[in-house]
Amino acid sequence: MRLREIAHSRTGDKGDTSNISVIAFDQKDFALIAREVTAERVREHFKGLVTGEVLRYELPQLGALNFVMRGALRGGVTRSLALDAHGKCLGSAILDLEVHDAAAEHLTG
C-alpha cells in the first residue's frame, strides 16, 4: 500500500533544507510507519533531488516521524527555478512511498 493510505504530511523549508513530517491518521499504524519509513528509504525515494544527509526524528506520542533533508531545494526556494522541489511538493511525493504491512498481507494472502 502507499503511505498516503495511512498517513498525511506537513512540510516546511528554509534555505536548502526541507523538513517533512509524516503523521499517522491512526496511532495504531505508527509502528508500521516507523518500521518502513527509514531515513535510508526516504533518501533513496528522493535520489537525485536530495544531495545532502537525511535525518529522521521520531515523535511516537504524536504518531509522527520528522525528516530533515539537507541539499533538497537546489540552493533554496528563492534561488531555485525548480518549483516542484519546494517542501510542499516533496511532502506529497513522500506519500507515494510503498509500505508493506505483513499482518495485512497475511490476512488477505
The 8 nearest C-alpha neighbors of each residue, nearest first, counted from 0:
[[1, 98, 97, 99, 2, 4, 100, 3],
 [0, 2, 97, 3, 95, 96, 4, 98],
 [1, 3, 94, 4, 96, 5, 6, 97],
 [4, 2, 94, 6, 1, 5, 7, 95],
 [5, 3, 2, 1, 6, 0, 7, 94],
 [4, 6, 3, 24, 2, 23, 28, 7],
 [7, 5, 23, 24, 3, 22, 2, 4],
 [6, 8, 22, 21, 3, 23, 24, 94],
 [9, 7, 21, 20, 90, 22, 10, 19],
 [10, 8, 20, 19, 90, 21, 7, 11],
 [11, 9, 19, 18, 86, 87, 90, 20],
 [10, 12, 18, 86, 17, 19, 13, 87],
 [11, 13, 17, 86, 16, 18, 14, 10],
 [12, 14, 16, 15, 17, 11, 75, 76],
 [13, 15, 75, 16, 76, 12, 74, 72],
 [14, 16, 75, 72, 74, 70, 71, 13],
 [17, 15, 69, 13, 14, 68, 12, 71],
 [16, 18, 12, 68, 86, 67, 71, 11],
 [17, 19, 67, 11, 10, 66, 12, 68],
 [20, 18, 10, 66, 65, 9, 90, 17],
 [19, 21, 65, 9, 8, 64, 66, 10],
 [22, 20, 8, 64, 63, 7, 65, 6],
 [21, 23, 63, 6, 7, 62, 8, 20],
 [24, 22, 6, 25, 62, 29, 5, 26],
 [23, 25, 6, 5, 22, 26, 7, 28],
 [26, 24, 23, 27, 28, 5, 29, 62],
 [25, 27, 28, 29, 62, 23, 24, 61],
 [28, 26, 25, 29, 30, 23, 31, 62],
 [29, 27, 26, 31, 30, 25, 23, 32],
 [28, 30, 32, 62, 26, 31, 27, 23],
 [31, 29, 33, 32, 28, 34, 27, 26],
 [32, 30, 34, 28, 29, 33, 35, 100],
 [31, 33, 29, 35, 34, 30, 36, 28],
 [32, 34, 30, 31, 36, 35, 29, 37],
 [35, 33, 31, 32, 36, 30, 37, 29],
 [34, 36, 32, 33, 98, 37, 31, 99],
 [37, 35, 32, 33, 34, 40, 41, 38],
 [36, 38, 40, 39, 35, 41, 34, 33],
 [37, 39, 41, 40, 55, 53, 42, 54],
 [38, 40, 42, 37, 41, 43, 53, 36],
 [41, 39, 43, 37, 42, 38, 44, 36],
 [40, 42, 44, 38, 43, 39, 37, 45],
 [41, 43, 39, 45, 40, 44, 46, 38],
 [42, 44, 46, 40, 45, 41, 39, 38],
 [45, 43, 41, 42, 46, 40, 96, 93],
 [46, 44, 42, 48, 43, 49, 47, 41],
 [47, 45, 43, 48, 44, 42, 49, 50],
 [46, 48, 49, 45, 50, 43, 44, 42],
 [49, 47, 45, 46, 71, 50, 84, 72],
 [50, 48, 71, 70, 45, 51, 47, 46],
 [49, 51, 70, 71, 48, 47, 69, 52],
 [52, 50, 70, 69, 49, 53, 68, 71],
 [51, 53, 69, 68, 54, 50, 70, 49],
 [54, 52, 68, 67, 38, 42, 69, 66],
 [53, 55, 67, 66, 38, 52, 68, 56],
 [56, 54, 66, 38, 65, 67, 57, 53],
 [55, 57, 65, 64, 66, 58, 54, 67],
 [58, 56, 64, 59, 63, 65, 55, 33],
 [57, 59, 63, 61, 60, 64, 62, 56],
 [58, 60, 62, 61, 57, 63, 29, 64],
 [61, 59, 58, 62, 63, 26, 57, 29],
 [62, 60, 59, 63, 58, 22, 26, 23],
 [63, 61, 59, 29, 26, 23, 60, 22],
 [64, 62, 22, 58, 61, 21, 59, 23],
 [63, 65, 57, 21, 20, 56, 58, 22],
 [64, 66, 20, 56, 55, 19, 21, 57],
 [67, 65, 55, 19, 54, 18, 20, 68],
 [66, 68, 18, 54, 53, 17, 69, 19],
 [69, 67, 53, 17, 16, 71, 52, 66],
 [70, 68, 16, 51, 71, 52, 15, 67],
 [69, 71, 51, 50, 15, 49, 16, 72],
 [70, 72, 49, 69, 16, 15, 48, 68],
 [71, 73, 15, 75, 74, 84, 70, 76],
 [74, 72, 75, 79, 71, 15, 70, 81],
 [73, 75, 15, 72, 78, 79, 14, 76],
 [76, 74, 15, 14, 72, 78, 77, 73],
 [75, 77, 79, 78, 72, 85, 14, 74],
 [76, 78, 75, 79, 14, 74, 80, 72],
 [79, 77, 75, 76, 74, 80, 73, 14],
 [80, 78, 81, 76, 73, 77, 75, 74],
 [79, 81, 82, 78, 76, 77, 73, 83],
 [82, 80, 79, 83, 84, 73, 85, 72],
 [83, 81, 84, 80, 85, 79, 76, 88],
 [82, 84, 81, 85, 88, 89, 86, 87],
 [85, 83, 82, 81, 72, 88, 89, 86],
 [86, 84, 83, 88, 87, 82, 72, 76],
 [85, 87, 89, 17, 11, 88, 12, 10],
 [88, 86, 90, 89, 10, 85, 91, 11],
 [87, 89, 91, 90, 86, 85, 83, 84],
 [88, 90, 92, 86, 91, 87, 93, 84],
 [91, 89, 87, 88, 93, 92, 8, 10],
 [90, 92, 88, 89, 94, 93, 87, 8],
 [91, 93, 89, 94, 90, 95, 88, 96],
 [94, 92, 95, 90, 91, 96, 89, 41],
 [93, 95, 3, 2, 96, 92, 91, 1],
 [96, 94, 93, 1, 92, 2, 97, 3],
 [97, 95, 94, 2, 93, 1, 98, 44],
 [96, 98, 1, 0, 2, 95, 99, 94],
 [99, 97, 0, 1, 35, 2, 96, 100],
 [98, 100, 101, 0, 97, 35, 104, 31],
 [99, 101, 103, 102, 104, 98, 31, 0],
 [100, 102, 104, 103, 99, 105, 106, 31],
 [103, 101, 105, 100, 104, 106, 107, 99],
 [102, 104, 106, 105, 100, 101, 107, 108],
 [105, 103, 101, 107, 108, 106, 102, 100],
 [104, 106, 102, 108, 103, 107, 101, 100],
 [107, 105, 103, 104, 108, 102, 101, 100],
 [108, 106, 104, 105, 103, 102, 101, 100],
 [107, 105, 104, 106, 103, 101, 102, 100]]
